[in-house]
């Protein structure tokens, strides 16, 4: 049985990739990019350990509730949990959901390092966004990425470069949620926000 160490999840978002998507953040990252927008998810520690199969069941339920287009895996670092995420991605594919993954590794690093499960996960991904976040290279022209060094890899024909929004006025999306325990959760474009 494959397990995942989940940091957070959102049943329906329009801020983490094309269309209405579920989003799953995993806990733990070995990249430690300066200025990371998810610093609470960097420590490699147990957060919410769940069977990958239960995440597929969750995806099925939230897909029926929200008529989703896909699921996005973020982190932390998804490739450190590639075995479990490959199972979830394969389940998402059976549900006809697209799969998008953000990783701090480059595709070349992934092919060279062959992290456990990474080959299976790459086979199940439609859209991979790779590369570490570089605070000195802020992205100004493409959706969803934080820095201009990050690359979009279209691993299937489900999407193409038109989704990036190059040449258009980029609309940055931030979503706020209040959880049942009263905590506030924000997801979306990783930029500093001024509160008045």
C-alpha positions in Angstrom: 0.0 0.0 0.0 1.3 3.5 -0.9 1.0 6.3 1.6 1.1 10.1 1.3 2.1 12.7 3.8 -0.5 15.4 3.1 0.1 19.0 4.1 -3.2 20.4 2.8 -5.9 19.8 0.2 -8.6 21.9 -1.5 -11.6 20.3 -3.1 -12.1 22.9 -5.8 -9.8 25.8 -6.8 -9.3 28.0 -9.9 -5.9 29.3 -8.7 -3.7 26.2 -9.1 -3.9 25.4 -12.8 -6.3 25.4 -15.8 -10.0 25.1 -15.0 -11.6 23.9 -11.8 -9.2 21.6 -10.0 -8.7 19.8 -6.8 -5.3 20.7 -5.2 -3.1 18.5 -3.0 -0.1 19.8 -1.2 2.3 17.2 0.2 4.5 17.8 3.3 8.3 17.8 3.0 10.8 19.3 0.6 14.6 19.1 0.1 14.9 22.1 -2.2 14.5 24.9 0.3 14.0 27.7 -2.3 14.5 31.1 -0.8 11.1 32.9 -0.7 9.1 29.7 -1.1 5.3 30.5 -0.9 4.7 27.4 1.2 7.3 27.5 4.0 5.1 25.5 6.4 5.3 22.5 4.0 9.1 22.3 3.8 10.0 20.3 6.9 10.2 16.6 6.3 7.9 15.6 9.2 4.7 13.6 9.5 1.6 15.8 8.9 -1.4 13.8 7.8 -0.4 10.3 6.7 -3.1 8.8 4.5 -3.3 5.8 2.1 -3.0 7.0 -1.5 -6.2 5.0 -2.3 -8.2 7.3 0.1 -7.0 10.3 -1.8 -8.3 8.7 -5.0 -11.7 8.2 -3.3 -11.6 11.8 -2.1 -10.9 12.9 -5.7 -13.8 10.9 -7.0 -16.2 12.5 -4.5 -15.0 16.1 -5.0 -15.0 15.6 -8.8 -18.7 14.6 -8.6 -19.5 17.6 -6.4 -17.6 20.2 -8.4 -17.4 19.0 -12.0 -13.6 19.2 -11.9 -11.2 19.4 -14.9 -8.2 18.1 -13.0 -6.0 17.8 -10.0 -2.8 19.6 -9.2 0.0 18.3 -6.9 2.1 20.8 -5.1 4.2 20.9 -2.0 6.5 20.6 -0.3 8.0 18.5 -3.1 5.7 16.1 -4.9 8.5 14.1 -6.4 9.6 13.0 -2.9 6.3 11.2 -2.6 6.1 10.1 -6.3 5.1 6.5 -5.5 1.9 7.5 -3.7 1.2 10.4 -6.1 1.6 8.1 -9.1 -1.3 5.9 -7.7 -3.4 9.1 -7.2 -2.5 10.3 -10.7 -3.5 7.0 -12.3 -6.8 7.1 -10.3 -7.4 10.7 -11.6 -6.8 9.6 -15.1 -9.5 6.8 -14.7 -11.8 9.7 -13.6 -10.9 11.6 -16.8 -9.2 14.3 -14.7 -6.0 16.0 -16.0 -2.9 15.9 -13.8 -0.7 18.9 -13.2 2.4 18.8 -11.0 4.7 21.6 -9.7 8.2 20.4 -8.8 11.4 22.1 -7.8 13.4 19.5 -9.7 14.1 20.0 -13.4 12.9 17.3 -15.7 16.6 16.5 -16.4 17.2 16.0 -12.7 14.2 13.7 -12.4 15.4 11.6 -15.4 18.9 11.5 -13.9 18.0 10.8 -10.2 15.1 8.4 -10.8 13.5 9.1 -7.4 11.3 6.2 -6.3 8.0 6.3 -8.2 9.0 9.3 -10.3 9.0 7.4 -13.7 5.4 6.1 -13.0 4.3 9.6 -11.9 5.8 11.3 -15.0 3.9 8.8 -17.2 0.6 9.8 -15.5 1.1 13.6 -15.7 -0.4 15.9 -18.4 1.4 19.0 -17.4 4.6 19.3 -15.4 6.0 22.7 -14.2 9.6 22.2 -13.2 12.4 24.1 -11.7 13.2 25.8 -8.3 11.6 29.0 -7.4 14.0 31.9 -7.9 13.0 35.0 -6.0 15.3 37.2 -8.2 13.5 36.1 -11.4 9.8 37.0 -10.7 7.5 35.8 -13.5 5.5 38.6 -15.1 3.9 37.0 -18.2 2.8 33.4 -17.4 0.1 32.0 -15.2 0.7 29.9 -12.1 4.5 30.0 -12.0 6.4 32.1 -9.5 9.7 32.7 -11.4 10.7 33.0 -15.1 13.2 30.0 -14.9 10.3 27.5 -14.3 9.3 25.6 -17.4 6.0 24.1 -18.6 6.3 20.5 -20.0 3.3 19.3 -21.9 3.6 15.6 -21.5 0.3 14.7 -23.2 -1.7 16.6 -25.8 -4.4 17.6 -23.2 -2.9 21.1 -22.9 -0.5 23.3 -24.8 1.3 26.7 -24.3 -1.9 28.7 -24.8 -2.9 28.1 -21.2 0.2 30.0 -20.0 -1.4 33.3 -21.1 1.8 34.7 -22.7 1.1 38.1 -24.2 -2.1 38.6 -22.3 -2.7 40.6 -19.2 -2.1 38.0 -16.5 -4.8 37.8 -13.9 -3.4 36.6 -10.6 -5.8 34.6 -8.5 -5.7 34.3 -4.7 -8.3 32.3 -2.8 -9.1 32.6 0.9 -10.9 29.9 2.9 -11.9 29.7 6.5 -11.6 26.2 7.8 -14.0 24.6 10.3 -11.4 25.1 13.1 -11.3 28.9 12.3 -7.9 28.9 10.6 -7.6 30.9 7.4 -6.0 29.2 4.4 -4.8 31.1 1.3 -3.8 29.7 -2.0 -2.9 31.0 -5.4 -0.3 33.3 -6.8 2.8 33.4 -4.6 3.2 37.1 -4.1 3.4 39.4 -1.1 0.1 40.9 -0.2 -0.5 44.2 1.5 -3.3 44.2 4.0 -4.7 47.6 4.9 
